[in-house]
Amino acid sequence: MAYQYFSGLFNNMNKNNDSLGLQNIYQNLGDYRTIQSGSYRKLLNAYYKKEDTTEQTTNKKAEVSKKTTKTTDTKAYTDLKKVTDQAVKSAEDLVGSKNADLYTEEKQEECLKKVKDFANSYNQVLTNAKDTGNQSIENARNTMVSQTKSYENELKEIGITIDEKTNKLQVDEEAFLKSDSEKIKKLCNAGNSFVGATMRLESNVGSAATNAVVGLKTYGASGAYNVVSNSELFDRLL
């Protein structure tokens, strides 16, 4: 009787501890059965597969972003090259002995039109060459701006002014038509005139744009860098 009494007493005292112990045993057995049945491994595989998928998605997004950036840069540079080609052509319509008779009273209107074309093309170069992120292009653009400012007083005398904020040229038609034709010819016709010098600087901007395209590198299918080929470059510039 005493044994039964004390046994029951100790059993009651350890009841909570035994319950916790049994719960732990059952939990461990449950974990063991999960591992033994392969469910645990499946859970791990599913987790790491999800991690791999997330990483692959991130890498793909980064690769697409790089390609998009390079495509955008290439278009900006090729567009700039086209703009500079047009600017050079506009300057050529004013420079040289073949255009010497343009600076006469009879051809004032024609001269005005060509000077406005030159100014508009010049302004477009400034727009396209701004904030490209390419140092060579920006340097060439800044040289253009600096040179134009050095002619500011002479340009004012024939009705051409420089916008203080944008550095773009503005042509006052009435003032231009009233100005001295010899002064216009001096600034526009000679090879070393303002227009002649600007033409060469615009060409430099175009060359910098071409070099920028050539310098772009893209990832190939194998993950290696591929430099844009000359044939591909010329196709883009058409």
Backbone torsions as a table, in degrees:
resi	resn	phi	psi	omega
1	MET	NA	-42.8	178.7
2	ALA	-60.9	-39.0	-179.0
3	TYR	-63.5	-43.4	-179.0
4	GLN	-64.7	-37.2	-178.9
5	TYR	-64.7	-52.8	-178.3
6	PHE	-67.1	-34.5	178.3
7	SER	-63.3	-43.5	178.5
8	GLY	-65.7	-38.0	179.8
9	LEU	-61.5	-49.1	-178.5
10	PHE	-68.3	-33.3	177.5
11	ASN	-63.6	-40.6	178.8
12	ASN	-66.9	-36.5	-178.8
13	MET	-68.0	-34.9	-176.1
14	ASN	-98.2	10.3	-175.2
15	LYS	-59.5	-44.9	-178.5
16	ASN	-66.1	-43.0	-179.9
17	ASN	-63.3	-40.4	-179.6
18	ASP	-65.2	-38.0	-179.7
19	SER	-63.4	-43.5	178.2
20	LEU	-63.6	-40.6	179.9
21	GLY	-62.6	-43.1	179.5
22	LEU	-64.6	-37.5	178.7
23	GLN	-62.6	-42.0	178.6
24	ASN	-63.6	-40.7	179.7
25	ILE	-63.1	-46.8	180.0
26	TYR	-62.1	-39.5	179.7
27	GLN	-63.4	-44.9	179.0
28	ASN	-63.6	-41.2	177.2
29	LEU	-61.5	-37.7	177.8
30	GLY	-63.9	-43.3	177.3
31	ASP	-62.2	-40.6	-178.6
32	TYR	-63.5	-44.3	179.1
33	ARG	-63.6	-35.9	177.6
34	THR	-62.1	-44.5	178.8
35	ILE	-65.8	-44.8	-176.4
36	GLN	-63.4	-37.6	-177.5
37	SER	-77.6	-11.8	-179.9
38	GLY	93.3	-4.1	-178.9
39	SER	-64.6	-38.7	-179.8
40	TYR	-62.4	-43.2	179.1
41	ARG	-63.7	-38.7	178.0
42	LYS	-62.7	-40.2	178.3
43	LEU	-62.8	-42.8	178.1
44	LEU	-63.0	-45.0	179.5
45	ASN	-61.0	-42.3	179.6
46	ALA	-63.3	-40.0	-179.5
47	TYR	-63.9	-50.7	-177.2
48	TYR	-69.7	-29.5	175.3
49	LYS	-64.4	-40.2	177.3
50	LYS	-64.1	-40.5	178.9
51	GLU	-63.9	-43.7	179.6
52	ASP	-63.2	-41.2	179.4
53	THR	-62.8	-42.4	178.6
54	THR	-62.1	-42.3	-179.9
55	GLU	-66.2	-41.8	179.1
56	GLN	-63.3	-41.4	178.7
57	THR	-62.6	-42.4	178.5
58	THR	-62.7	-43.3	180.0
59	ASN	-64.4	-40.3	179.5
60	LYS	-64.3	-41.4	179.0
61	LYS	-62.5	-41.4	179.8
62	ALA	-64.9	-40.4	-179.5
63	GLU	-66.5	-42.1	177.7
64	VAL	-62.2	-40.3	179.3
65	SER	-62.6	-41.9	178.9
66	LYS	-63.4	-45.2	-179.2
67	LYS	-64.1	-39.7	178.9
68	THR	-63.2	-43.2	179.4
69	THR	-62.1	-45.0	-178.7
70	LYS	-66.1	-38.3	178.0
71	THR	-64.1	-42.5	178.8
72	THR	-63.2	-43.9	178.9
73	ASP	-62.5	-43.7	-179.3
74	THR	-60.5	-44.8	179.8
75	LYS	-63.8	-41.2	-179.8
76	ALA	-62.5	-42.1	-178.8
77	TYR	-69.9	-42.3	-180.0
78	THR	-68.2	-37.2	176.3
79	ASP	-63.4	-40.6	178.7
80	LEU	-63.1	-40.4	179.0
81	LYS	-61.4	-42.0	178.5
82	LYS	-63.8	-40.5	179.8
83	VAL	-65.0	-42.2	-179.9
84	THR	-67.8	-35.1	176.6
85	ASP	-61.2	-41.7	178.6
86	GLN	-67.2	-38.0	179.4
87	ALA	-65.2	-41.5	178.3
88	VAL	-62.5	-41.7	178.6
89	LYS	-62.0	-41.7	178.8
90	SER	-63.0	-37.3	178.2
91	ALA	-69.7	-38.5	179.7
92	GLU	-62.4	-26.0	178.8
93	ASP	-73.1	-7.7	-180.0
94	LEU	-113.2	-23.1	-171.1
95	VAL	-98.4	146.8	170.5
96	GLY	99.8	164.6	-176.4
97	SER	-62.9	-28.8	-179.4
98	LYS	-65.3	-19.5	-179.9
99	ASN	-110.0	12.4	-175.0
100	ALA	-61.1	-35.6	-177.4
101	ASP	-77.8	-1.2	178.6
102	LEU	-70.5	-23.7	-173.7
103	TYR	-98.0	53.9	177.2
104	THR	-124.8	164.5	-177.8
105	GLU	-62.5	-33.5	-178.4
106	GLU	-68.1	-25.4	-175.6
107	LYS	-113.5	28.1	-179.1
108	GLN	-59.7	-45.0	-177.8
109	GLU	-64.4	-42.3	178.1
110	GLU	-64.6	-40.8	178.4
111	CYS	-63.7	-42.4	179.1
112	LEU	-59.6	-44.9	-179.3
113	LYS	-60.2	-43.4	-178.3
114	LYS	-71.0	-34.0	176.3
115	VAL	-67.2	-39.2	177.7
116	LYS	-66.5	-38.5	176.3
117	ASP	-62.1	-41.5	178.3
118	PHE	-61.8	-46.3	-178.7
119	ALA	-63.1	-43.3	-179.8
120	ASN	-64.5	-40.5	178.7
121	SER	-66.8	-40.7	177.1
122	TYR	-59.0	-46.5	-179.3
123	ASN	-62.9	-36.7	180.0
124	GLN	-67.6	-35.4	176.1
125	VAL	-62.3	-44.9	178.8
126	LEU	-59.2	-41.0	-179.2
127	THR	-65.2	-49.4	-175.8
128	ASN	-72.0	-27.1	-177.5
129	ALA	-87.8	-2.8	-177.3
130	LYS	-84.3	138.1	174.1
131	ASP	55.2	40.5	177.3
132	THR	-81.0	-19.1	-176.1
133	GLY	82.1	2.0	179.0
134	ASN	-104.4	120.7	-173.5
135	GLN	-64.6	-39.3	-178.7
136	SER	-64.3	-41.9	178.2
137	ILE	-65.1	-44.7	-179.2
138	GLU	-64.6	-37.6	177.4
139	ASN	-64.1	-43.3	179.7
140	ALA	-64.6	-39.5	177.9
141	ARG	-64.7	-45.4	-179.4
142	ASN	-62.5	-34.8	177.4
143	THR	-65.0	-41.2	176.2
144	MET	-57.9	-49.0	-178.0
145	VAL	-61.4	-44.8	-179.0
146	SER	-62.4	-42.9	-179.6
147	GLN	-65.3	-42.5	179.6
148	THR	-60.3	-41.2	179.1
149	LYS	-64.0	-29.2	179.3
150	SER	-69.8	-17.7	177.9
151	TYR	-102.0	10.2	-171.0
152	GLU	-55.0	-45.5	-177.7
153	ASN	-66.4	-43.7	179.9
154	GLU	-65.0	-38.1	180.0
155	LEU	-66.4	-36.0	178.5
156	LYS	-61.1	-34.3	-178.0
157	GLU	-66.1	-19.7	177.9
158	ILE	-113.6	18.4	173.0
159	GLY	86.3	17.4	178.6
160	ILE	-112.5	124.0	-179.8
161	THR	-119.9	164.8	-179.3
162	ILE	-113.5	125.3	177.9
163	ASP	-66.9	128.9	-175.4
164	GLU	-64.6	-33.9	-176.5
165	LYS	-86.0	-42.3	-173.7
166	THR	-101.3	-14.4	-176.0
167	ASN	67.3	13.2	-179.3
168	LYS	-84.4	156.4	-178.1
169	LEU	-86.2	141.6	176.5
170	GLN	-127.8	129.4	-176.9
171	VAL	-107.3	119.8	174.7
172	ASP	-89.3	106.6	-173.4
173	GLU	-59.1	-46.4	-177.2
174	GLU	-63.2	-45.5	179.8
175	ALA	-65.4	-36.8	180.0
176	PHE	-64.5	-45.5	-177.3
177	LEU	-67.1	-23.3	-179.9
178	LYS	-91.1	-9.7	-175.0
179	SER	-78.6	164.9	-178.8
180	ASP	-69.1	124.6	-178.0
181	SER	-63.7	-29.3	179.1
182	GLU	-68.9	-36.1	177.5
183	LYS	-67.9	-38.6	177.7
184	ILE	-63.6	-44.2	-179.1
185	LYS	-63.9	-38.7	-179.6
186	LYS	-63.1	-37.8	-178.4
187	LEU	-82.8	-21.9	-170.9
188	CYS	-116.5	-25.7	-167.5
189	ASN	-96.6	-39.5	-175.5
190	ALA	-71.8	155.8	179.5
191	GLY	-62.8	-31.3	179.4
192	ASN	-99.4	17.4	178.2
193	SER	-77.7	177.2	177.6
194	PHE	-57.7	-47.4	-179.1
195	VAL	-65.9	-41.5	179.7
196	GLY	-62.3	-43.9	179.2
197	ALA	-67.6	-39.3	178.9
198	THR	-64.1	-38.4	178.7
199	MET	-57.7	-42.7	179.8
200	ARG	-67.9	-37.1	179.2
201	LEU	-70.8	-35.6	175.6
202	GLU	-64.3	-37.7	176.4
203	SER	-63.3	-36.6	177.4
204	ASN	-64.0	-38.4	177.2
205	VAL	-63.1	-42.5	178.2
206	GLY	-62.2	-40.5	177.9
207	SER	-64.2	-39.8	178.3
208	ALA	-64.1	-36.8	178.5
209	ALA	-66.9	-41.2	177.9
210	THR	-62.4	-44.7	179.1
211	ASN	-63.5	-33.5	179.4
212	ALA	-66.2	-39.1	178.1
213	VAL	-66.3	-45.3	-179.9
214	VAL	-60.8	-35.5	-176.9
215	GLY	-75.8	-14.1	179.6
216	LEU	-68.3	138.0	177.7
217	LYS	-121.6	144.1	178.5
218	THR	-128.2	155.7	177.7
219	TYR	-79.3	131.7	173.7
220	GLY	-85.5	-179.5	-178.2
221	ALA	-63.5	-30.0	-179.0
222	SER	-82.8	-5.2	-178.8
223	GLY	92.4	-1.6	179.5
224	ALA	-85.9	159.7	177.6
225	TYR	-79.2	137.6	174.5
226	ASN	-123.9	122.2	176.7
227	VAL	-78.4	140.8	179.4
228	VAL	-60.7	129.5	-178.3
229	SER	-75.4	160.0	179.9
230	ASN	-63.0	-41.0	-179.4
231	SER	-62.1	-42.1	178.3
232	GLU	-65.2	-38.8	179.0
233	LEU	-60.6	-48.9	-178.5
234	PHE	-64.5	-34.1	176.6
235	ASP	-62.4	-39.0	-179.1
236	ARG	-69.5	-28.4	-176.9
237	LEU	-84.5	-9.0	178.9
238	LEU	-70.8	NA	NA
